[in-house]
Amino acid sequence: MRQTPVYYYSSASGLVRSFAERLERPVLDLSRREVRQSEADGPWVLLTPSYKTGNEANDTIPEAVRRFLRSPVNRRRLVGVIGSGNRNFGRYYQHAARDVAARSGRPVLFEFEIAGTPWDVEECRRVLADLDAALAARGGADGAGGAPAA
Ligand SMILES: Cc1cc2nc3c(=O)[nH]c(=O)nc-3n(C[C@H](O)[C@H](O)[C@H](O)COP(=O)(O)O)c2cc1C
């Protein structure tokens, strides 16, 4: 069964990267130029932190994520979003993940705080395994048409 790849962005502190690397599936780093300029070859999941900049007009989506989502192919093949955030940011908690999900009509699959707990990693692996199974049952390689019912 195909393992849906996770494309992630992580800053220098690397909290999201360490989470991504514990998922036991293909993960791709959007801070690498060749990754953010590529096209996903099928359904993929976004894992993004939120970064509030202090500028009210500016939102919380990392630039590398924005860049990857400029591709219509990538937007079409996106099937779900995972967010990392920090509740100290109040109404901006998970703002980037929720914003991408709302704009794309794809579900938020999982949210965790900061680096995530071991339980978060386990739970996220389970959610992604369920997604793999749902996509396999749906069939078709393109990943068009949004998220599976599961
Ligand atoms: C400058 C800054 C701004 C942040 N803004 C938000 C925010 O608006 N909403 C949120 O939920 N978390 C926010 N966070 C928390 C990060 O999203 C969270 O710590 C994430 O795990 C960082 O991942 P990374 O270390 O891989 O970049 C912010 C963190 C920093 C340092």
The ligand as an SDF file (V2000), in Angstrom:
LIG
                    3D

 31 33  0  0  0  0  0  0  0  0999 V2000
    8.0020   33.6120   16.4680 C   0  0  0  0  0  0  0  0  0  0  0  0
    7.0190   32.4710   16.6900 C   0  0  0  0  0  0  0  0  0  0  0  0
    5.7020   32.6450   16.3270 C   0  0  0  0  0  0  0  0  0  0  0  0
    4.7540   31.6060   16.5130 C   0  0  0  0  0  0  0  0  0  0  0  0
    3.4480   31.8020   16.1700 N   0  0  0  0  0  0  0  0  0  0  0  0
    2.5330   30.8300   16.4270 C   0  0  0  0  0  0  0  0  0  0  0  0
    1.1620   31.0300   16.1130 C   0  0  0  0  0  0  0  0  0  0  0  0
    0.7240   32.0600   15.6040 O   0  0  0  0  0  0  0  0  0  0  0  0
    0.2840   30.0090   16.3810 N   0  0  0  0  0  0  0  0  0  0  0  0
    0.6970   28.8320   16.9240 C   0  0  0  0  0  0  0  0  0  0  0  0
   -0.1420   27.9560   17.1410 O   0  0  0  0  0  0  0  0  0  0  0  0
    1.9990   28.6180   17.2270 N   0  0  0  0  0  0  0  0  0  0  0  0
    2.9170   29.5790   16.9980 C   0  0  0  0  0  0  0  0  0  0  0  0
    4.2400   29.3650   17.3020 N   0  0  0  0  0  0  0  0  0  0  0  0
    4.6460   28.0530   17.8190 C   0  0  0  0  0  0  0  0  0  0  0  0
    5.2550   27.1870   16.7240 C   0  0  0  0  0  0  0  0  0  0  0  0
    4.3520   26.9940   15.6380 O   0  0  0  0  0  0  0  0  0  0  0  0
    5.5820   25.8060   17.2990 C   0  0  0  0  0  0  0  0  0  0  0  0
    6.4860   25.9600   18.3780 O   0  0  0  0  0  0  0  0  0  0  0  0
    6.1730   24.8560   16.2700 C   0  0  0  0  0  0  0  0  0  0  0  0
    6.3460   23.6010   16.8990 O   0  0  0  0  0  0  0  0  0  0  0  0
    7.5370   25.3200   15.7560 C   0  0  0  0  0  0  0  0  0  0  0  0
    8.0350   24.3390   14.8560 O   0  0  0  0  0  0  0  0  0  0  0  0
    9.5180   24.4000   14.2640 P   0  0  0  0  0  0  0  0  0  0  0  0
   10.4670   24.4660   15.4400 O   0  0  0  0  0  0  0  0  0  0  0  0
    9.6900   23.1210   13.5280 O   0  0  0  0  0  0  0  0  0  0  0  0
    9.6230   25.5940   13.3790 O   0  0  0  0  0  0  0  0  0  0  0  0
    5.1770   30.3790   17.1010 C   0  0  0  0  0  0  0  0  0  0  0  0
    6.5300   30.2110   17.4630 C   0  0  0  0  0  0  0  0  0  0  0  0
    7.4520   31.2380   17.2670 C   0  0  0  0  0  0  0  0  0  0  0  0
    8.8830   31.0150   17.6700 C   0  0  0  0  0  0  0  0  0  0  0  0
  1  2  1  0
  2  3  1  0
  2 30  2  0
  3  4  2  0
  4  5  1  0
  4 28  1  0
  5  6  2  0
  6  7  1  0
  6 13  1  0
  7  8  2  0
  7  9  1  0
  9 10  1  0
 10 11  2  0
 10 12  1  0
 12 13  2  0
 13 14  1  0
 14 15  1  0
 14 28  1  0
 15 16  1  0
 16 17  1  0
 16 18  1  0
 18 19  1  0
 18 20  1  0
 20 21  1  0
 20 22  1  0
 22 23  1  0
 23 24  1  0
 24 25  2  0
 24 26  1  0
 24 27  1  0
 28 29  2  0
 29 30  1  0
 30 31  1  0
M  END
$$$$
